[in-house]
């Protein structure tokens, strides 16, 4: 494979990754058991600045995951206490 062919192959990779991501998002949007919250977030994210979006997602991960884990732990603890 020539250098030019390798460069074209590398160049296409982000487009392939985008196509895969878009297909997965479409699947979630069409799936009846996915939450409305998630679907709305995906629709709202479409077309946003990808760097800002990635930063927002990271903030959500730091805020929502610990909260959800704490809520689950509280629920599990109350099940075993009663």
N, C-alpha and C positions, 0 to 999 in steps of 0.2 A: 504494500500500500504506500503510495507516495505521500509526501508531506502535505500536499494540497488536499488529498483525499482524507487524511487524518484530521486536518483542520476543519473540513466540512463535516466530518463525523462528530467531532467535538462540538461544533457549532449547532448541530441539530439536537444535541442532547437536551438542552433546556426546553426546546419546543416539545420534545417527547414527554418530558416530565410535566409540562403544562397540560398537555393533552390527557395524560393519565390522571392528573389532579382534577381536571375539569370533568372527566368521566366519573370519577368517584363522587364528586360534588353532585353531579346530576343524579347519580344513584341514590344518594342520601335525600335529595329533594323529592324524588319520586317515591321513596319508601314510606309506606303509611304508618310505620311504627316509630319513625324518628320524631323527635319533639319539635313542636312549632317554634320553640325558642332557637333551636339549632338551625332549622330551616331559614328563619328570619335572619339570623346572624350570617349565614352563608349568602343569602340574597343581598344583604346590606354590604357585605364585604366586596362583592363584585364591583370591580372598577376603582376601588380605593388604591391609594399609594401603597405599593407592596411593602415598603420599609416601615411606614407608619402602621400598617396592618400587622406586620410581624411583631412590632413592638407592643401593640395592643394585646395580641394573643399571648405574648410572654407575660404581660401584666396580669391578664386574666388567669393564667396558669398559677402565678404566685398568689393571687387573691382568692380565687374560687376553689382550687384544689384543697388547700388546707381547711377552708371553711366546710366544704363538703365532707372531708375526712373527719373533722370534729363532730359534725352533725351525725354522721354514721356511727361514730364511736359512742356518742350520747345515746342514740337509739338502741344500739346493741347492749350497752350497759343497762339501760332501763328494762330491757327484755329479760336480762338475767337476774335483776334485782327483784322484780315482781314475782 
